[in-house]
Amino acid sequence: MRPSSRLEKIPPYLFAELERKIAEKRAAGIDVISLGIGDPDTPTYPAIVAAGQAAVADPATHQYPSNRGRQDFREAVAAFYERRFGVVLDPETEVMPAIGAKECIFNLNLAFLDPGDVALASDPGYPVYTGGPLLVGAEPVLMPLEPELGFAPDLDRLTPEVLERARLMFFNYPNNPTGAVVPDGFFERVVELAQGNDLLAVHDNAYSETTYDGYVAPSFLATPGAKEVGVEVFSWSKGYNMTGWRCAAIVGNADAIAQFWRLKSNIDSGLFEAVQLAGIAALRPEVDADVRAMNAVYARRRDLVCDALAQAGVNVTKPKGTIYIWAPIPDGFANSAAYCEHVLEQAAVVISPGGAYGRSGEGFFRISLTTPDDRLIEAVERLRSL
Ligand SMILES: Cc1ncc(COP(=O)(O)O)c(C=O)c1O
């Protein structure tokens, strides 16, 4: 079957490719440890599961949901945003559910880009920031994250020609894959840029609840003027161990959300209402303690990995957020993919090549902390012995 030329333009999705390799090795009896995908290894918190169970048992949730989302879901998101971020949202116009942040980010491309338009994409960054624009026939333009700017892009380097064509800008803090948190003043600069160039700023807020050492991640929407030019995509996946539930929300600019709604009503039939009800339960203050306990586990794993890497002579900065360690590959390898291939073949450990997150990720690899401690220790030992 001949795929569309749009599909031909994008490489196979990194983790789909890795899953295939892991399955092959496991079938051959090899004990593979995966530090690849960032998929929490512990269950969704009990209060959320209980709410989900009750909701699934209620026939009222069994029919088509509306794309607009349940009123109580939108109100719960608005209440959470006010309590957690100090951001006031109108649940009628400024909140809508999405079937995961990935769906939301992809569909924003479909809603806002025409062929010839540009989407500005953090580099390295979540692959959908580049795959999305390509799949809708537009052009992703990479914005390299500069380590000396605290892993922010240098917005002054965007040319007038690119800014003229730019309709969307994707950025994300706490950041996957670098683990960086937002540098002071960056969100303000994004608002200025978006105001001056008629582009929609899209903050991917997938990791705001996963932070360490007392750091509390802000919402982009708390920046003055942000709601006039931008939206934020909030995901339940990482902070609440809910990757499988596919629960997210788009919040912020009402016009942008109206267009997103218009698009989605032609594409999907909304988020299962039982998932919305579980999502509401997750945002209650009582669940904050579960989130804190989970973050303590990740912080311990982070220290364990960073200390072991330091002992092996690999210098890494301990991240204040996300579930990732971002580290330079050792000398002697042509690129990050070659190093990760070597680690998989020689140590049966899966790590992600930095180059898969964009050109600026080349020379680095990413370790995910979503593996139980004993397996993580074993994996780090295997890496060290290489
Ligand atoms: C930066 C970033 N955005 C979005 C996602 C996807 O989130 P969701 O599970 O809500 O689709 C991920 C998942 O790894 C991510 O790292």
The ligand as an SDF file (V2000), in Angstrom:
LIG
                    3D

 16 16  0  0  0  0  0  0  0  0999 V2000
    6.4610   16.9590   26.3260 C   0  0  0  0  0  0  0  0  0  0  0  0
    5.3820   15.9600   26.1630 C   0  0  0  0  0  0  0  0  0  0  0  0
    4.1950   16.3490   25.7090 N   0  0  0  0  0  0  0  0  0  0  0  0
    3.1820   15.4940   25.5590 C   0  0  0  0  0  0  0  0  0  0  0  0
    3.3320   14.1560   25.8650 C   0  0  0  0  0  0  0  0  0  0  0  0
    2.1720   13.2170   25.6510 C   0  0  0  0  0  0  0  0  0  0  0  0
    1.2690   13.3000   26.6780 O   0  0  0  0  0  0  0  0  0  0  0  0
   -0.1140   12.5050   26.6390 P   0  0  0  0  0  0  0  0  0  0  0  0
    0.1190   11.1770   27.2760 O   0  0  0  0  0  0  0  0  0  0  0  0
   -1.0680   13.3670   27.4290 O   0  0  0  0  0  0  0  0  0  0  0  0
   -0.5320   12.3810   25.2190 O   0  0  0  0  0  0  0  0  0  0  0  0
    4.5470   13.6930   26.3370 C   0  0  0  0  0  0  0  0  0  0  0  0
    4.7410   12.2600   26.6250 C   0  0  0  0  0  0  0  0  0  0  0  0
    5.8340   11.7810   26.7890 O   0  0  0  0  0  0  0  0  0  0  0  0
    5.5980   14.6160   26.4850 C   0  0  0  0  0  0  0  0  0  0  0  0
    6.7970   14.2360   26.9250 O   0  0  0  0  0  0  0  0  0  0  0  0
  1  2  1  0
  2  3  1  0
  2 15  2  0
  3  4  2  0
  4  5  1  0
  5  6  1  0
  5 12  2  0
  6  7  1  0
  7  8  1  0
  8  9  2  0
  8 10  1  0
  8 11  1  0
 12 13  1  0
 12 15  1  0
 13 14  2  0
 15 16  1  0
M  END
$$$$
